[in-house]
Amino acid sequence: FTVVTYRTSRYECVDVVAALEGATHPEGGGGGCGPAREHRDEPLEWSLGGILVGGRSYTYANGWVAPPATTVRVTLVDGRVLVDQPVDGVWIVVVLGEVDVVRIEAFGPSGEVLANAKPPSLTNIRERERELQERLLEEMEAGG
């Protein structure tokens, strides 16, 4: 997995790109853009997504933190905790499987919590998406 950051005239973006070792092309990717750092009010920005690589599904959480954040901790629904030390404010965690992130926290140099977030359930979002796709296919097959 590789994190790519870039700026446009109005936005700053973080993308996650995934490829099998030795592959000549990436297999998947995702990410997002937001206002440039100097125009952000929040100390913690985050996004969630999923990538299919080599037939295996991965869940990722990534984003930015503002100084003086030195650590980001991501708690999964099954109790696992993933930790990253941001580089230039950018952080990422990746886990094998489709798993929900229940909390994201940014910590300062003394271990104090600077910000936290409780993301929505990706499992619920994925299930609703599957249901909508099934209904759409049924309607198309029925001539609607």
Secondary structure, DSSP 8 states (H G I E B T S, - for coil): -EEEEEE-SSEEEEEEEE--TT-SS--EEEEEEEE-GGG---SEEEEEEEEEETTEEEEEEEEEE-TT--EEEEEETTS-EEEE--BTTEEEEEEESS--EEEEEEE-TTS-EEEEE----HHHHHHHHHHHHHHHHHHHHTT-
